[in-house]
């Protein structure tokens, strides 16, 4: 089993915290951008399915998405996946 060594202590913890928070802010901006992109794609799929005479939702596909999130992130991942699915559906 491999472990990652602890980072060396910095001379100024406050400066390191500020640096890490900047990294978190960049991650958050990327997540928001990706979620917006995902929502647009999901809505387009729903529109195409409806225009073709099908249902807007595919429960089998939703279960697949939830399983992916649950497997990667645990129970909270499943909740995150469900939130994304709800957002992408729009009004039912």
ChimeraX commands (.cxc) that place a marker at each C-alpha (Angstrom):
marker #1 position 0.00,0.00,0.00 radius 0.5
marker #1 position 1.35,3.40,-0.99 radius 0.5
marker #1 position 0.80,6.56,0.98 radius 0.5
marker #1 position 1.35,10.11,-0.08 radius 0.5
marker #1 position 3.83,11.91,2.15 radius 0.5
marker #1 position 2.45,14.86,4.08 radius 0.5
marker #1 position 3.34,18.21,2.57 radius 0.5
marker #1 position 6.19,20.04,4.20 radius 0.5
marker #1 position 5.02,22.72,6.63 radius 0.5
marker #1 position 5.15,26.21,5.19 radius 0.5
marker #1 position 6.63,29.21,6.93 radius 0.5
marker #1 position 3.31,31.05,6.59 radius 0.5
marker #1 position 0.22,28.84,6.96 radius 0.5
marker #1 position -2.09,31.79,6.23 radius 0.5
marker #1 position -0.41,32.34,2.86 radius 0.5
marker #1 position -0.73,28.64,2.01 radius 0.5
marker #1 position -4.40,28.65,3.01 radius 0.5
marker #1 position -4.99,31.65,0.74 radius 0.5
marker #1 position -3.22,29.84,-2.11 radius 0.5
marker #1 position -5.29,26.70,-1.59 radius 0.5
marker #1 position -8.51,28.71,-1.46 radius 0.5
marker #1 position -7.58,30.27,-4.79 radius 0.5
marker #1 position -7.19,26.75,-6.18 radius 0.5
marker #1 position -10.61,25.80,-4.76 radius 0.5
marker #1 position -12.15,28.90,-6.37 radius 0.5
marker #1 position -10.66,27.85,-9.72 radius 0.5
marker #1 position -12.04,24.31,-9.26 radius 0.5
marker #1 position -15.47,25.73,-8.40 radius 0.5
marker #1 position -15.46,27.92,-11.52 radius 0.5
marker #1 position -14.58,24.88,-13.62 radius 0.5
marker #1 position -17.30,22.80,-11.98 radius 0.5
marker #1 position -19.90,25.51,-12.61 radius 0.5
marker #1 position -18.85,25.77,-16.25 radius 0.5
marker #1 position -19.06,21.99,-16.71 radius 0.5
marker #1 position -22.44,21.78,-14.96 radius 0.5
marker #1 position -23.83,24.51,-17.21 radius 0.5
marker #1 position -22.50,22.68,-20.25 radius 0.5
marker #1 position -23.98,19.38,-19.01 radius 0.5
marker #1 position -27.37,20.99,-18.40 radius 0.5
marker #1 position -27.48,22.38,-21.91 radius 0.5
marker #1 position -26.59,19.00,-23.42 radius 0.5
marker #1 position -29.16,17.23,-21.24 radius 0.5
marker #1 position -31.91,19.64,-22.20 radius 0.5
marker #1 position -31.10,19.25,-25.88 radius 0.5
marker #1 position -31.31,15.46,-25.54 radius 0.5
marker #1 position -34.73,15.82,-23.87 radius 0.5
marker #1 position -35.95,18.09,-26.65 radius 0.5
marker #1 position -34.69,15.70,-29.35 radius 0.5
marker #1 position -36.30,12.70,-27.63 radius 0.5
marker #1 position -39.62,14.55,-27.32 radius 0.5
marker #1 position -39.49,15.78,-30.93 radius 0.5
marker #1 position -38.93,12.19,-32.08 radius 0.5
marker #1 position -42.07,11.12,-30.22 radius 0.5
marker #1 position -40.30,9.52,-27.29 radius 0.5
marker #1 position -40.29,10.38,-23.63 radius 0.5
marker #1 position -38.02,13.15,-22.40 radius 0.5
marker #1 position -36.58,10.88,-19.72 radius 0.5
marker #1 position -34.78,7.57,-19.87 radius 0.5
marker #1 position -34.95,5.94,-16.45 radius 0.5
marker #1 position -32.39,3.32,-17.44 radius 0.5
marker #1 position -29.94,6.05,-18.42 radius 0.5
marker #1 position -30.61,7.92,-15.18 radius 0.5
marker #1 position -29.86,4.78,-13.17 radius 0.5
marker #1 position -26.60,4.38,-15.10 radius 0.5
marker #1 position -25.61,7.98,-14.32 radius 0.5
marker #1 position -26.45,7.55,-10.63 radius 0.5
marker #1 position -24.44,4.34,-10.42 radius 0.5
marker #1 position -21.44,6.08,-11.97 radius 0.5
marker #1 position -21.58,8.90,-9.42 radius 0.5
marker #1 position -22.22,6.50,-6.51 radius 0.5
marker #1 position -19.33,4.24,-7.53 radius 0.5
marker #1 position -16.94,7.16,-7.86 radius 0.5
marker #1 position -18.02,9.27,-4.89 radius 0.5
marker #1 position -20.15,7.14,-2.58 radius 0.5
marker #1 position -23.61,8.08,-1.26 radius 0.5
marker #1 position -22.96,11.81,-1.58 radius 0.5
marker #1 position -21.98,11.20,-5.20 radius 0.5
marker #1 position -25.38,9.65,-5.84 radius 0.5
marker #1 position -27.00,12.75,-4.34 radius 0.5
marker #1 position -24.86,14.94,-6.58 radius 0.5
marker #1 position -25.80,12.86,-9.61 radius 0.5
marker #1 position -29.49,13.16,-8.72 radius 0.5
marker #1 position -29.17,16.94,-8.41 radius 0.5
marker #1 position -27.60,17.09,-11.87 radius 0.5
marker #1 position -30.33,14.89,-13.32 radius 0.5
marker #1 position -33.06,17.06,-11.79 radius 0.5
marker #1 position -31.44,20.22,-13.13 radius 0.5
marker #1 position -31.09,18.75,-16.61 radius 0.5
marker #1 position -34.71,17.61,-16.80 radius 0.5
marker #1 position -36.20,21.05,-16.47 radius 0.5
marker #1 position -39.89,21.20,-15.67 radius 0.5
marker #1 position -41.62,17.84,-15.95 radius 0.5
marker link #1:1,2 radius 0.2
marker link #1:2,3 radius 0.2
marker link #1:3,4 radius 0.2
marker link #1:4,5 radius 0.2
marker link #1:5,6 radius 0.2
marker link #1:6,7 radius 0.2
marker link #1:7,8 radius 0.2
marker link #1:8,9 radius 0.2
marker link #1:9,10 radius 0.2
marker link #1:10,11 radius 0.2
marker link #1:11,12 radius 0.2
marker link #1:12,13 radius 0.2
marker link #1:13,14 radius 0.2
marker link #1:14,15 radius 0.2
marker link #1:15,16 radius 0.2
marker link #1:16,17 radius 0.2
marker link #1:17,18 radius 0.2
marker link #1:18,19 radius 0.2
marker link #1:19,20 radius 0.2
marker link #1:20,21 radius 0.2
marker link #1:21,22 radius 0.2
marker link #1:22,23 radius 0.2
marker link #1:23,24 radius 0.2
marker link #1:24,25 radius 0.2
marker link #1:25,26 radius 0.2
marker link #1:26,27 radius 0.2
marker link #1:27,28 radius 0.2
marker link #1:28,29 radius 0.2
marker link #1:29,30 radius 0.2
marker link #1:30,31 radius 0.2
marker link #1:31,32 radius 0.2
marker link #1:32,33 radius 0.2
marker link #1:33,34 radius 0.2
marker link #1:34,35 radius 0.2
marker link #1:35,36 radius 0.2
marker link #1:36,37 radius 0.2
marker link #1:37,38 radius 0.2
marker link #1:38,39 radius 0.2
marker link #1:39,40 radius 0.2
marker link #1:40,41 radius 0.2
marker link #1:41,42 radius 0.2
marker link #1:42,43 radius 0.2
marker link #1:43,44 radius 0.2
marker link #1:44,45 radius 0.2
marker link #1:45,46 radius 0.2
marker link #1:46,47 radius 0.2
marker link #1:47,48 radius 0.2
marker link #1:48,49 radius 0.2
marker link #1:49,50 radius 0.2
marker link #1:50,51 radius 0.2
marker link #1:51,52 radius 0.2
marker link #1:52,53 radius 0.2
marker link #1:53,54 radius 0.2
marker link #1:54,55 radius 0.2
marker link #1:55,56 radius 0.2
marker link #1:56,57 radius 0.2
marker link #1:57,58 radius 0.2
marker link #1:58,59 radius 0.2
marker link #1:59,60 radius 0.2
marker link #1:60,61 radius 0.2
marker link #1:61,62 radius 0.2
marker link #1:62,63 radius 0.2
marker link #1:63,64 radius 0.2
marker link #1:64,65 radius 0.2
marker link #1:65,66 radius 0.2
marker link #1:66,67 radius 0.2
marker link #1:67,68 radius 0.2
marker link #1:68,69 radius 0.2
marker link #1:69,70 radius 0.2
marker link #1:70,71 radius 0.2
marker link #1:71,72 radius 0.2
marker link #1:72,73 radius 0.2
marker link #1:73,74 radius 0.2
marker link #1:74,75 radius 0.2
marker link #1:75,76 radius 0.2
marker link #1:76,77 radius 0.2
marker link #1:77,78 radius 0.2
marker link #1:78,79 radius 0.2
marker link #1:79,80 radius 0.2
marker link #1:80,81 radius 0.2
marker link #1:81,82 radius 0.2
marker link #1:82,83 radius 0.2
marker link #1:83,84 radius 0.2
marker link #1:84,85 radius 0.2
marker link #1:85,86 radius 0.2
marker link #1:86,87 radius 0.2
marker link #1:87,88 radius 0.2
marker link #1:88,89 radius 0.2
marker link #1:89,90 radius 0.2
marker link #1:90,91 radius 0.2
marker link #1:91,92 radius 0.2
view
